[in-house]
Amino acid sequence: MNPTPDPVSGFFRHPPAIARSPRPQLLTAPRRSPGRVSSGGGSSPWPWRKDQVLHSVFAAVPRPGTWKNIRVFVMQKIEHRTLTELAYDEITQGMVSGRFLPGQVLIIRALADSYGISATPIREALQRLVAEHRLDVLPNRSIAVPKISKEKYLELLRIRCALEGLAAELATPNIDAASLEELGRMLDELEASVRENSSEGYVTLNQKFHFHIYEKANSPHLLKMIQDLWSRVGPLFNELFADPDFVNHANDEHRRIYAALEKGDPAEVYDCLVRDIHVSASSLHARG
């Protein structure tokens, strides 16, 4: 049965047989020669693959009196990101990886030169981070990385243990041989940074080691929350190498995490990860 236009809206109603169907019916073009689909005035090539992912599918409204005139378009997903968004991500990553120090004033022109963009996107990105309370505005209107009080750090510590422990637990079944090999390589590089007394190298690799695990949890919202926490505590990690006791055992907990991942024991991975967080926190807390 052919569709009829609605007298008020002008849109075509589905035929009664389809409207009454308990399950949605998929309307497809009539079968043609392989690799082609009807376009209303002939045939056009259609590079169809069963494994192709269709990001967006649009079906033209059929002409009155026929369901055969169906044209399908496949449009690839287009990602557009502004310079402000890119600057925001870069500055945030700098905070997560400990590139900036607590109390450091962020100079717009210096950041713009470093990232190779104009000052405007940097200024807008910094203002966004200020609005999120991840950066502070000083009395002279400069923007700086916050100095975290003991009370706030302990609050963030409790949240980190809960969220990062959960992420590590969820990630454990997804850690394959390739992931273990990559983590093992990172452990060797962490050991090298300890031997060279490279605080910057250690802090950067420590962040990569942890997030390589967290990303395997396949939980984007959880990962975003952890990234937010690290953007607040990451700058503090630069102070870890000021504690000789920490340096002597800087990689011990990482080795235990790796061993637990090798065994595939989620509960043990959780415990080792939380213990690692507490060891670094104890070092920072002892130094005041």
C-alpha positions as CSV (number, residue, x, y, z in Angstrom):
1,M,0.0,0.0,0.0
2,N,1.3,3.4,-1.0
3,P,1.9,6.2,1.6
4,T,-0.5,9.1,1.8
5,P,0.4,12.7,2.8
6,D,-0.9,14.0,6.1
7,P,-3.5,16.7,5.3
8,V,-2.1,19.0,8.1
9,S,1.7,18.4,8.2
10,G,2.2,17.3,4.6
11,F,4.5,14.5,5.8
12,F,4.0,11.0,4.4
13,R,2.5,8.4,6.8
14,H,3.8,4.9,6.8
15,P,1.4,2.4,5.1
16,P,-1.0,0.8,7.6
17,A,0.6,-2.6,7.3
18,I,3.9,-1.2,8.6
19,A,2.4,1.1,11.2
20,R,0.6,-1.8,12.8
21,S,3.7,-4.0,12.8
22,P,4.8,-4.9,16.4
23,R,8.5,-4.5,15.3
24,P,10.1,-1.8,13.2
25,Q,10.4,-2.7,9.5
26,L,13.6,-1.9,7.6
27,L,12.8,-0.3,4.3
28,T,15.5,-1.2,1.7
29,A,15.9,-0.5,-2.0
30,P,14.9,-3.3,-4.4
31,R,17.5,-5.9,-5.2
32,R,19.7,-4.8,-8.1
33,S,22.9,-6.0,-9.6
34,P,25.7,-6.4,-7.0
35,G,27.3,-3.2,-5.9
36,R,24.5,-0.9,-7.1
37,V,21.5,0.7,-5.6
38,S,18.6,2.6,-7.2
39,S,18.9,6.3,-7.5
40,G,15.6,7.1,-9.2
41,G,17.0,7.6,-12.6
42,G,19.4,4.8,-13.2
43,S,22.0,3.1,-11.1
44,S,25.1,4.4,-9.3
45,P,28.2,2.5,-8.0
46,W,27.9,1.6,-4.3
47,P,31.2,0.4,-2.7
48,W,29.4,-1.6,0.0
49,R,31.3,-3.7,2.5
50,K,29.6,-5.6,5.3
51,D,32.2,-4.5,7.8
52,Q,31.8,-0.8,6.9
53,V,30.6,1.4,9.7
54,L,28.0,3.9,8.7
55,H,28.3,7.1,10.7
56,S,25.2,8.8,9.2
57,V,22.6,7.4,6.9
58,F,20.0,9.6,5.2
59,A,17.1,8.3,3.2
60,A,15.3,10.6,0.8
61,V,11.5,10.9,1.3
62,P,9.9,8.7,-1.4
63,R,7.7,10.2,-4.1
64,P,4.0,9.8,-3.6
65,G,2.9,6.4,-4.9
66,T,6.1,4.5,-4.7
67,W,8.5,3.2,-2.1
68,K,11.1,2.3,-4.7
69,N,12.8,5.7,-5.0
70,I,15.2,5.4,-2.0
71,R,18.6,7.0,-2.1
72,V,21.1,6.3,0.6
73,F,24.1,8.5,1.4
74,V,27.0,7.6,3.7
75,M,28.8,10.5,5.3
76,Q,32.0,10.1,7.2
77,K,32.2,11.6,10.7
78,I,34.0,15.0,10.7
79,E,35.8,16.1,13.8
80,H,36.4,19.8,14.1
81,R,38.4,21.2,17.0
82,T,39.2,24.8,17.6
83,L,42.6,26.2,18.6
84,T,41.1,27.0,22.0
85,E,40.2,23.3,22.5
86,L,43.6,22.2,21.4
87,A,45.3,24.7,23.7
88,Y,43.0,23.6,26.6
89,D,44.0,19.9,26.0
90,E,47.7,20.7,25.9
91,I,47.7,22.8,29.0
92,T,45.6,20.2,30.9
93,Q,48.0,17.5,29.8
94,G,50.9,19.6,31.0
95,M,49.3,19.7,34.4
96,V,48.5,16.0,34.4
97,S,52.1,15.1,33.5
98,G,53.7,17.5,36.0
99,R,55.1,19.8,33.3
100,F,54.0,22.8,35.4
101,L,55.0,23.4,39.1
102,P,52.7,24.3,42.0
103,G,52.5,28.1,42.1
104,Q,53.9,28.6,38.7
105,V,52.6,31.6,36.8
106,L,51.4,30.7,33.3
107,I,52.5,33.4,30.9
108,I,50.2,33.7,27.9
109,R,52.8,34.8,25.4
110,A,55.3,32.1,26.5
111,L,52.7,29.4,26.1
112,A,51.6,30.8,22.7
113,D,55.2,30.7,21.5
114,S,55.6,27.2,22.9
115,Y,52.5,25.8,21.1
116,G,53.0,27.8,18.0
117,I,49.6,29.6,18.1
118,S,48.3,33.1,18.9
119,A,47.7,34.4,22.4
120,T,43.9,34.4,22.1
121,P,43.3,30.6,22.2
122,I,45.7,30.4,25.1
123,R,43.9,33.1,27.0
124,E,40.5,31.4,26.4
125,A,41.9,28.0,27.5
126,L,43.3,29.5,30.7
127,Q,40.0,31.2,31.5
128,R,38.2,27.9,31.0
129,L,40.6,26.2,33.4
130,V,40.1,29.0,35.9
131,A,36.3,28.6,35.7
132,E,36.8,24.9,36.4
133,H,38.9,25.8,39.5
134,R,42.0,24.1,38.1
135,L,43.9,27.3,37.9
136,D,44.0,30.3,40.2
137,V,43.8,34.0,39.5
138,L,46.3,36.0,41.6
139,P,45.7,39.5,43.0
140,N,47.7,41.0,40.1
141,R,45.4,39.1,37.7
142,S,48.1,36.6,36.7
143,I,47.0,33.0,36.3
144,A,48.9,30.4,38.2
145,V,49.0,26.7,39.0
146,P,47.4,26.3,42.5
147,K,49.2,25.3,45.6
148,I,47.2,22.6,47.3
149,S,46.7,22.5,51.0
150,K,47.2,19.3,53.0
151,E,43.5,19.1,53.6
152,K,42.6,19.3,50.0
153,Y,45.4,16.9,49.0
154,L,44.1,14.3,51.5
155,E,40.6,14.7,50.1
156,L,41.8,14.2,46.5
157,L,43.9,11.2,47.8
158,R,40.8,9.4,49.0
159,I,39.0,10.0,45.7
160,R,42.0,8.9,43.7
161,C,42.3,5.6,45.5
162,A,38.6,4.9,44.9
163,L,38.6,5.9,41.2
164,E,42.0,4.8,40.1
165,G,41.7,1.5,42.0
166,L,38.4,0.8,40.2
167,A,39.9,1.7,36.8
168,A,42.9,-0.7,37.4
169,E,40.5,-3.4,38.5
170,L,38.3,-3.0,35.4
171,A,41.4,-2.9,33.2
172,T,43.0,-6.1,34.4
173,P,41.0,-8.5,32.1
174,N,41.8,-6.3,29.1
175,I,45.6,-6.3,29.6
176,D,47.0,-8.5,26.9
177,A,50.5,-9.5,26.0
178,A,51.1,-6.4,23.9
179,S,50.0,-4.2,26.8
180,L,52.3,-6.1,29.3
181,E,55.2,-5.7,26.9
182,E,54.6,-1.9,26.7
183,L,54.2,-1.6,30.5
184,G,57.5,-3.6,30.9
185,R,59.2,-1.2,28.6
186,M,58.0,1.7,30.6
187,L,59.2,0.1,33.8
188,D,62.7,-0.2,32.4
189,E,62.6,3.5,31.4
190,L,61.4,4.4,34.9
191,E,64.3,2.5,36.4
192,A,66.7,4.4,34.0
193,S,65.2,7.8,35.1
194,V,65.7,6.8,38.8
195,R,69.3,5.9,38.1
196,E,69.8,9.2,36.3
197,N,68.0,11.1,39.0
198,S,65.7,12.6,36.4
199,S,62.7,13.9,38.2
200,E,61.1,15.2,35.0
201,G,61.6,11.9,33.2
202,Y,60.2,9.9,36.1
203,V,57.1,12.1,36.5
204,T,56.3,11.9,32.8
205,L,56.8,8.1,32.6
206,N,54.8,7.6,35.8
207,Q,51.8,9.3,34.3
208,K,52.1,7.3,31.1
209,F,52.4,4.0,33.1
210,H,49.3,4.7,35.1
211,F,47.1,5.9,32.2
212,H,48.1,3.1,30.0
213,I,46.4,0.9,32.6
214,Y,43.4,3.2,33.2
215,E,42.6,3.4,29.4
216,K,42.2,-0.3,29.3
217,A,39.3,0.0,31.6
218,N,37.2,1.1,28.6
219,S,35.3,3.6,30.7
220,P,35.6,7.0,29.2
221,H,33.7,8.8,31.9
222,L,35.9,7.2,34.6
223,L,39.0,8.1,32.7
224,K,37.9,11.7,32.4
225,M,37.4,12.0,36.2
226,I,40.8,10.5,36.8
227,Q,42.4,13.0,34.3
228,D,40.7,15.8,36.2
229,L,42.2,14.6,39.5
230,W,45.6,14.3,38.0
231,S,45.4,17.8,36.6
232,R,45.1,19.0,40.2
233,V,47.8,16.8,41.8
234,G,50.1,16.2,38.9
235,P,52.2,19.4,39.6
236,L,53.0,18.1,43.1
237,F,54.7,15.0,41.7
238,N,57.7,17.1,40.8
239,E,58.6,17.2,44.5
240,L,58.8,13.5,44.9
241,F,62.6,13.3,44.1
242,A,63.3,15.7,46.9
243,D,62.7,12.7,49.2
244,P,65.7,10.3,49.1
245,D,63.7,7.5,50.7
246,F,61.2,7.7,47.9
247,V,63.8,7.7,45.2
248,N,65.3,4.5,46.6
249,H,62.0,2.7,46.2
250,A,60.4,4.8,43.5
251,N,59.6,1.8,41.2
252,D,58.8,-0.9,43.7
253,E,55.1,-0.5,43.6
254,H,55.1,-0.3,39.8
255,R,56.8,-3.7,39.7
256,R,54.1,-5.1,42.1
257,I,51.3,-3.7,39.9
258,Y,53.0,-5.3,36.8
259,A,53.3,-8.7,38.5
260,A,49.6,-8.6,39.6
261,L,48.6,-7.7,36.0
262,E,50.6,-10.6,34.7
263,K,48.7,-12.9,37.0
264,G,45.4,-11.4,35.9
265,D,44.2,-10.8,39.5
266,P,41.9,-7.7,39.6
267,A,41.7,-7.6,43.4
268,E,45.5,-7.7,43.7
269,V,45.9,-5.1,41.0
270,Y,43.5,-2.9,42.9
271,D,45.5,-3.3,46.2
272,C,48.8,-2.7,44.5
273,L,47.6,0.4,42.7
274,V,46.1,2.0,45.9
275,R,49.3,1.2,47.8
276,D,51.3,3.0,45.1
277,I,49.2,6.1,45.5
278,H,49.6,6.0,49.3
279,V,53.4,5.6,49.0
280,S,53.8,8.8,47.0
281,A,51.3,10.6,49.1
282,S,53.1,9.7,52.3
283,S,56.3,11.1,50.8
284,L,54.7,14.4,49.9
285,H,52.8,14.6,53.2
286,A,56.0,14.0,55.2
287,R,57.6,16.9,53.4
288,G,54.7,19.2,54.2
